[in-house]
Amino acid sequence: MRALIAALALFALTGSTHADETVLRVGDQRGNARALMEAAGVLADLPYKLEWSEFPAAAPLLEALNAGAIDAGGVGDAPFTFAAAAGVPVKAFVAFRNRQDGLAILVAKDSPIRMVADLRGKSIATNRGSIGHQVVLAALEEAGLPANAVTLRFLPPADAKIALASGSVDAWSTWEPYTSTAELAGLARVVRDGNGITPGLSFAVASDAALKTKRAQLADFGRRLVSAREWALKDPAPYAAVWSKLIGLPETVSLRWFSRAEYRAVPIDEAVIADEQRNIDLYVRSGLIPAARAPRADLILDRSFEPPSIAVR
């Protein structure tokens, strides 16, 4: 990990001599990178100007990147894959892995559904193209069920939560902090989480234009983000406290989430490329991405920002 941080720092120092005049425009999802980096104290003495834009989810963040409104941002592997397949000029330049306890298919506590096979013929709420959508497809494949064995209702998290509580859907496939919130409140239980069937990848991504013109700034930002993730991995409590104040949810929710997720930076190596390719192939098999438009993982993951010799924890 220290080698990764040092490598990114060295790469940043080789950039433009006019870095202090450059503006790096970064998209964030509320409570994510900005809150983490501010809590970790890694944003001091920036050699360029950093402008943040907040988005409610990955999809609008990637739309803004496609429109040229931002240079970079943080997203999960599922929306990143769909954006690349849709022709968005985007590549990932830093990778993270986390445990997938909080990526889960939830049912009401008193539901008769006990396993994925019980979901045949049932309705599941989730966001189209999200990691929630991803885990449904992966869980169905694992259970030997076709994608059309269930009825998917594409709803944003707030509406999906209401739909599950009212009984208008049988299950809700979601992610953090929604999973921990529902579990701790005693409102739902997990039928299947993402461990073992999804790779738990997320990325710092940038537009092709930014990768060409703001490489030094992206490398420096990546180094600081990796450092912040390492800080939170050692002790998630301080970040959990900051996040809870910002979002307005109980600290027990954020502490449960961060403690079990164990977010960590990893090199974009052959294992990451293979896992991303499996994501792409899953969506092609499910008919969500036409084979003719499917990207190649090795072409949308930029390995030049970190050496392949870095060991994964």
SULHUJO-V483790 format. One record per pair of residues at least 12 apart in sequence whose ideal C-beta (glycine too) atoms are under 10 Angstrom apart, sorted by the first residue. I is the first residue (numbers start at 1). GAP is how many residues later the second one is. If there is no record, write none. Layout:
BEGIN
<<I	GAP> <I	GAP>>
END
This chain:
BEGIN
<<1	225> <1	226> <1	228> <1	229> <1	232> <1	263> <1	264> <1	265> <1	309> <1	310> <1	311> <1	312> <2	224> <2	225> <2	228> <2	308> <3	264> <3	303> <3	304> <3	306> <3	307> <3	308> <4	90> <4	218> <4	219> <4	222> <4	223> <4	226> <4	261> <4	262> <4	263> <4	301> <4	302> <4	303> <4	305> <4	306> <4	307> <5	217> <5	218> <5	219> <5	220> <5	221> <5	222> <5	225> <5	260> <5	301> <5	305> <6	217> <6	301> <7	212> <7	215> <7	216> <7	219> <7	260> <7	298> <7	299> <7	300> <7	302> <7	303> <8	85> <8	86> <8	210> <8	211> <8	212> <8	213> <8	214> <8	215> <8	216> <8	217> <8	218> <8	219> <8	257> <8	297> <8	298> <8	299> <9	210> <9	211> <9	213> <9	214> <9	215> <9	217> <9	218> <10	209> <10	213> <11	204> <11	205> <11	207> <11	208> <11	209> <11	211> <11	212> <11	293> <11	294> <11	295> <11	296> <12	35> <12	36> <12	203> <12	204> <12	205> <12	206> <12	207> <12	208> <12	209> <12	210> <12	211> <12	212> <12	293> <13	34> <13	203> <13	206> <13	207> <14	201> <14	202> <14	205> <15	32> <15	33> <15	199> <15	200> <15	201> <15	202> <15	203> <15	204> <15	205> <16	31> <16	32> <16	197> <16	198> <16	199> <16	200> <16	201> <17	199> <18	30> <18	198> <19	27> <19	28> <19	29> <19	30> <19	195> <19	197> <19	198> <19	201> <20	26> <20	27> <20	28> <20	29> <21	27> <21	28> <22	25> <22	26> <22	27> <22	28> <22	49> <22	191> <22	192> <22	194> <22	195> <23	25> <23	26> <23	27> <23	28> <23	48> <23	191> <23	194> <24	22> <24	24> <24	25> <24	26> <24	27> <24	28> <24	46> <24	47> <24	48> <24	182> <24	186> <24	190> <24	192> <24	193> <24	194> <24	196> <24	197> <25	24> <25	25> <25	26> <25	27> <25	28> <25	39> <25	40> <25	43> <25	44> <25	45> <25	46> <25	47> <25	48> <25	182> <25	185> <25	189> <26	24> <26	25> <26	26> <26	27> <26	35> <26	44> <26	45> <26	46> <26	47> <26	48> <26	178> <26	180> <26	184> <26	191> <26	192> <26	195> <26	199> <27	24> <27	25> <27	26> <27	27> <27	28> <27	31> <27	33> <27	34> <27	35> <27	36> <27	37> <27	38> <27	42> <27	43> <27	44> <27	45> <27	46> <27	47> <27	48> <27	178> <28	24> <28	25> <28	26> <28	27> <28	33> <28	42> <28	44> <28	45> <28	46> <29	25> <29	26> <29	27> <29	28> <29	29> <29	31> <29	32> <29	44> <29	45> <29	46> <29	47> <30	24> <30	25> <30	26> <30	27> <30	213> <30	216> <30	217> <31	23> <31	146> <31	208> <31	211> <31	212> <31	213> <31	214> <31	215> <31	216> <31	217> <31	218> <31	223> <32	22> <32	23> <32	41> <32	42> <32	43> <32	170> <32	211> <33	19> <33	39> <33	40> <33	41> <33	171> <33	188> <33	191> <33	192> <33	195> <33	196> <34	16> <34	18> <34	19> <34	20> <34	40> <34	212> <35	193> <35	204> <35	207> <35	208> <35	210> <35	211> <35	212> <36	38> <36	189> <36	192> <36	193> <36	195> <36	196> <36	203> <36	206> <36	207> <36	222> <36	227> <37	13> <37	15> <37	184> <37	187> <37	188> <37	190> <37	191> <37	192> <37	194> <37	195> <38	14> <38	190> <38	201> <38	204> <38	208> <39	189> <39	192> <39	193> <39	199> <39	200> <39	201> <39	202> <39	203> <39	204> <39	207> <40	184> <40	185> <40	187> <40	188> <40	189> <40	190> <40	191> <40	192> <40	198> <40	199> <40	202> <41	183> <41	186> <41	187> <41	190> <42	179> <42	181> <42	182> <42	183> <42	184> <42	185> <42	186> <42	187> <42	188> <42	189> <43	178> <43	181> <43	185> <44	180> <46	171> <46	174> <46	175> <46	178> <47	169> <47	170> <47	173> <48	166> <48	168> <48	169> <48	172> <48	173> <49	168> <50	167> <50	170> <50	171> <50	174> <51	19> <51	20> <52	18> <52	21> <53	16> <53	17> <53	20> <55	15> <55	18> <55	20> <56	100> <56	101> <57	18> <57	19> <57	22> <57	70> <57	72> <57	73> <57	99> <57	100> <58	15> <58	16> <58	17> <58	18> <58	19> <58	20> <58	21> <58	22> <58	24> <58	25> <58	69> <58	71> <58	72> <58	73> <58	144> <58	147> <59	16> <59	20> <59	23> <59	24> <59	68> <59	69> <59	70> <59	71> <60	19> <61	12> <61	13> <61	14> <61	18> <61	22> <61	144> <62	13> <62	17> <62	18> <62	20> <62	21> <62	22> <62	24> <62	26> <62	28> <62	67> <62	143> <62	145> <63	20> <63	23> <63	25> <64	143> <65	18> <65	23> <65	24> <65	25> <65	140> <65	141> <65	142> <65	144> <65	145> <66	17> <66	20> <66	21> <66	22> <66	23> <66	24> <66	141> <67	21> <67	140> <68	21> <68	139> <68	141> <68	142> <69	138> <70	136> <70	137> <70	140> <71	134> <71	135> <71	136> <71	138> <71	139> <71	140> <71	142> <71	143> <71	146> <71	147> <71	150> <72	18> <72	21> <72	22> <72	132> <72	133> <72	134> <72	135> <72	138> <72	139> <72	142> <72	145> <72	146> <72	149> <72	150> <72	153> <73	17> <73	130> <73	131> <73	132> <73	133> <73	134> <74	18> <74	20> <74	22> <74	128> <74	129> <74	130> <74	131> <74	151> <75	15> <75	17> <75	56> <75	127> <75	128> <75	129> <75	130> <76	20> <76	22> <76	27> <76	54> <76	55> <76	56> <76	58> <76	99> <76	122> <76	124> <76	125> <76	126> <76	127> <77	15> <77	18> <77	19> <77	20> <77	54> <77	57> <77	121> <77	122> <77	123> <77	124> <77	125> <77	126> <77	195> <77	198> <77	199> <77	201> <77	202> <77	203> <77	220> <78	25> <78	49> <78	51> <78	52> <78	53> <78	54> <78	55> <78	56> <78	57> <78	59> <78	97> <78	120> <78	123> <78	124> <78	201> <78	204> <78	205> <79	48> <79	49> <79	50> <79	51> <79	52> <79	54> <79	55> <79	123> <79	124> <79	126> <80	12> <80	121> <80	122> <80	123> <80	125> <80	196> <80	199> <80	215> <80	220> <80	221> <81	48> <81	53> <81	120> <81	195> <81	196> <81	198> <81	199> <81	201> <81	202> <81	207> <81	208> <81	213> <81	214> <81	216> <81	219> <82	46> <82	47> <82	48> <82	51> <82	52> <82	197> <82	198> <82	201> <82	206> <82	207> <82	213> <83	46> <83	122> <83	212> <83	217> <84	121> <84	192> <84	196> <84	205> <84	209> <84	210> <84	211> <84	212> <84	213> <84	215> <84	216> <84	217> <85	44> <85	195> <85	198> <85	199> <85	203> <85	204> <85	205> <85	208> <85	209> <85	210> <85	215> <86	43> <86	203> <86	207> <86	209> <87	206> <87	208> <88	117> <88	119> <88	120> <88	207> <88	212> <89	117> <89	118> <89	119> <89	120> <89	121> <89	122> <89	211> <90	113> <90	115> <90	116> <90	117> <90	118> <90	120> <90	121> <90	205> <90	210> <91	112> <91	114> <91	115> <91	116> <91	117> <91	119> <91	120> <91	177> <91	208> <91	209> <91	210> <91	211> <91	212> <91	213> <92	109> <92	110> <92	111> <92	112> <92	113> <92	114> <92	176> <92	180> <92	184> <92	205> <92	208> <92	209> <92	210> <92	211> <92	213> <93	110> <93	111> <93	112> <93	113> <93	117> <93	118> <93	122> <93	125> <93	126> <93	128> <93	129> <93	175> <93	208> <93	209> <93	210> <93	211> <93	212> <93	213> <94	108> <94	109> <94	110> <94	111> <94	112> <94	124> <94	125> <94	127> <94	128> <94	129> <94	131> <94	132> <94	135> <94	171> <94	172> <94	173> <94	174> <94	208> <94	211> <94	212> <95	104> <95	106> <95	107> <95	108> <95	109> <95	169> <95	170> <95	171> <95	172> <95	173> <95	174> <95	176> <95	177> <95	178> <95	180> <95	181> <95	206> <95	208> <95	210> <95	211> <95	217> <96	104> <96	105> <96	106> <96	107> <96	108> <96	129> <96	130> <96	133> <96	165> <96	167> <96	168> <96	169> <96	170> <96	176> <97	102> <97	103> <97	104> <97	105> <97	164> <97	165> <97	166> <97	167> <97	168> <97	169> <97	174> <97	175> <97	178> <97	215> <97	216> <98	78> <98	96> <98	101> <98	102> <98	103> <98	104> <98	131> <98	135> <98	159> <98	160> <98	162> <98	163> <98	164> <98	165> <98	166> <99	94> <99	95> <99	96> <99	101> <99	160> <99	161> <99	162> <99	163> <99	164> <99	165> <100	31> <100	35> <100	75> <100	76> <100	93> <100	94> <100	95> <100	96> <100	97> <100	98> <100	99> <100	100> <100	160> <100	161> <101	75> <101	78> <101	79> <101	82> <101	89> <101	92> <101	93> <101	94> <101	99> <101	155> <101	156> <101	158> <101	159> <101	160> <101	161> <102	29> <102	72> <102	73> <102	74> <102	75> <102	76> <102	77> <102	78> <102	81> <102	88> <102	91> <102	92> <102	98> <102	154> <102	155> <102	156> <102	158> <102	159> <103	27> <103	28> <103	29> <103	31> <103	32> <103	35> <103	70> <103	71> <103	72> <103	73> <103	76> <103	87> <103	89> <103	90> <103	91> <103	92> <103	94> <103	95> <103	97> <103	158> <104	28> <104	31> <104	35> <104	67> <104	68> <104	69> <104	70> <104	71> <104	72> <104	74> <104	75> <104	76> <104	78> <104	79> <104	84> <104	85> <104	86> <104	87> <104	88> <104	89> <104	90> <104	91> <105	14> <105	19> <105	21> <105	27> <105	30> <105	31> <105	34> <105	35> <105	45> <105	65> <105	66> <105	67> <105	68> <105	69> <105	74> <105	83> <105	85> <105	86> <105	87> <105	88> <105	89> <106	18> <106	19> <106	26> <106	54> <106	55> <106	58> <106	65> <106	66> <106	67> <106	68> <106	72> <106	73> <106	76> <106	77> <106	81> <106	82> <106	83> <106	84> <106	85> <106	86> <106	87> <107	12> <107	15> <107	17> <107	57> <107	62> <107	63> <107	64> <107	65> <107	81> <107	82> <107	83> <107	84> <108	56> <108	57> <108	58> <108	59> <108	61> <108	62> <108	63> <108	64> <108	74> <108	79> <108	80> <108	81> <109	73> <109	74> <109	77> <109	78> <109	79> <109	80> <110	79> <111	53> <111	56> <111	59> <111	60> <111	77> <111	78> <111	80> <112	58> <113	57> <113	58> <113	76> <113	78> <114	75> <114	77> <115	24> <115	28> <115	76> <115	77> <116	20> <116	22> <116	23> <116	24> <116	25> <116	26> <116	27> <116	28> <116	29> <116	33> <116	34> <116	55> <116	75> <116	76> <116	81> <117	22> <117	23> <117	26> <117	27> <117	28> <117	32> <118	25> <118	52> <118	53> <118	73> <119	17> <119	20> <119	21> <119	24> <119	26> <119	30> <119	31> <119	32> <119	51> <119	52> <119	54> <119	72> <119	73> <120	20> <120	23> <120	25> <120	26> <120	29> <120	30> <121	28> <121	29> <121	30> <121	49> <122	27> <122	28> <122	29> <122	47> <122	48> <122	49> <123	27> <123	28> <123	29> <123	30> <123	40> <123	41> <123	45> <123	46> <123	47> <123	48> <123	49> <124	12> <124	15> <124	16> <124	26> <124	27> <124	28> <124	29> <124	30> <124	36> <124	39> <124	40> <124	45> <124	46> <124	47> <124	48> <124	49> <124	67> <125	26> <125	27> <125	28> <125	29> <125	30> <125	31> <125	32> <125	34> <125	35> <125	36> <125	37> <125	38> <125	39> <125	43> <125	44> <125	45> <125	46> <125	47> <125	48> <125	49> <126	26> <126	27> <126	28> <126	29> <126	30> <126	31> <126	34> <126	43> <126	45> <126	46> <126	47> <126	48> <126	49> <127	25> <127	27> <127	28> <127	29> <127	30> <127	32> <127	33> <127	46> <127	47> <127	48> <128	24> <128	25> <128	26> <128	27> <128	160> <129	25> <129	154> <129	159> <129	160> <130	24> <130	26> <130	27> <130	43> <130	44> <130	45> <131	42> <131	43> <131	44> <131	45> <131	63> <131	67> <131	69> <131	70> <131	71> <131	148> <132	20> <132	22> <132	25> <132	28> <132	40> <132	41> <132	42> <132	43> <132	46> <132	47> <132	62> <133	19> <133	21> <133	40> <133	150> <133	153> <133	155> <134	39> <134	41> <134	60> <134	63> <134	64> <134	65> <134	145> <134	148> <134	149> <134	152> <134	154> <135	38> <135	39> <135	40> <135	57> <135	58> <135	59> <135	60> <135	62> <135	63> <136	14> <136	16> <136	35> <136	37> <136	56> <136	150> <137	13> <137	15> <137	36> <137	60> <137	61> <137	142> <137	145> <137	146> <137	148> <137	149> <137	151> <138	54> <138	56> <138	58> <138	59> <138	60> <138	61> <138	140> <138	141> <138	144> <138	148> <139	34> <139	52> <139	53> <139	54> <139	55> <139	58> <139	59> <140	52> <140	57> <140	146> <141	56> <141	141> <141	144> <141	145> <142	50> <142	54> <142	55> <143	49> <143	54> <146	140> <147	135> <147	138> <147	139> <147	140> <147	141> <148	138> <148	139> <150	20> <150	21> <150	23> <151	18> <151	19> <152	17> <152	21> <153	15> <153	16> <153	17> <153	18> <153	19> <155	13> <155	14> <155	17> <157	15> <157	17> <157	18> <157	20> <157	21> <157	24> <158	20> <160	12> <160	13> <160	14> <160	18> <161	13> <161	17> <161	20> <161	21> <161	26> <161	27> <164	18> <164	23> <164	24> <165	17> <165	22> <165	23> <171	17> <171	20> <171	21> <172	16> <173	18> <173	19> <173	21> <174	14> <175	19> <175	82> <176	77> <176	78> <176	80> <176	81> <176	82> <176	84> <176	85> <177	66> <177	67> <177	70> <177	72> <177	73> <177	76> <177	77> <177	79> <177	80> <177	81> <178	75> <178	79> <179	14> <179	74> <179	77> <179	78> <180	69> <180	70> <180	72> <180	73> <180	74> <180	75> <180	76> <180	77> <180	78> <180	79> <180	80> <180	81> <181	68> <181	69> <181	71> <181	72> <181	73> <181	75> <181	76> <182	71> <183	70> <183	73> <184	65> <184	66> <184	68> <184	69> <184	72> <185	65> <185	68> <197	85> <198	77> <198	80> <198	81> <198	84> <199	72> <199	73> <199	75> <199	76> <199	77> <199	79> <199	80> <200	61> <200	62> <200	63> <200	64> <200	75> <201	65> <201	67> <201	71> <201	74> <201	75> <201	78> <201	100> <202	61> <203	65> <203	69> <203	73> <203	97> <203	98> <203	99> <204	14> <204	17> <204	18> <204	21> <204	22> <204	61> <204	101> <205	13> <205	95> <205	96> <205	97> <206	12> <206	15> <206	16> <206	96> <206	99> <208	94> <211	91> <211	93> <211	94> <215	87> <215	89> <215	90> <218	84> <218	87> <219	85> <219	86> <219	87> <222	43> <222	83> <222	84> <223	42> <223	82> <223	83> <225	40> <226	38> <226	39> <226	40> <226	80> <227	38> <228	35> <228	37> <229	34> <229	35> <229	36> <230	33> <230	34> <230	35> <230	83> <232	26> <232	29> <232	30> <232	31> <232	32> <233	25> <233	28> <233	29> <233	30> <233	31> <233	32> <233	80> <235	23> <235	24> <236	18> <236	19> <236	20> <236	21> <236	22> <236	23> <236	24> <236	25> <236	26> <236	27> <237	14> <237	17> <237	18> <237	21> <237	22> <239	15> <239	16> <239	19> <239	24> <240	12> <240	13> <240	14> <240	15> <240	16> <240	17> <240	18> <240	19> <241	13> <241	14> <242	12> <243	12> <243	14> <243	15> <262	51> <264	48> <264	49> <265	41> <265	45> <265	47> <265	48> <266	40> <266	44> <266	45> <266	46> <266	47> <267	36> <267	38> <267	39> <267	40> <267	41> <267	42> <267	43> <267	44> <267	45> <268	29> <268	30> <268	33> <268	34> <268	35> <268	36> <268	37> <268	38> <268	40> <268	42> <269	32> <269	34> <269	37> <269	38> <269	39> <269	40> <269	41> <269	42> <269	43> <270	28> <270	33> <270	38> <271	41> <272	25> <272	29> <272	31> <272	40> <273	23> <273	24> <273	25> <273	26> <273	27> <273	28> <273	30> <274	23> <274	24> <275	22> <276	19> <276	20> <276	21> <276	22> <276	24> <276	25> <277	17> <277	18> <277	19> <277	20> <277	21> <277	23> <277	24> <278	19> <279	18> <280	14> <280	15> <280	16> <280	17> <280	20> <281	13> <281	16>>
END
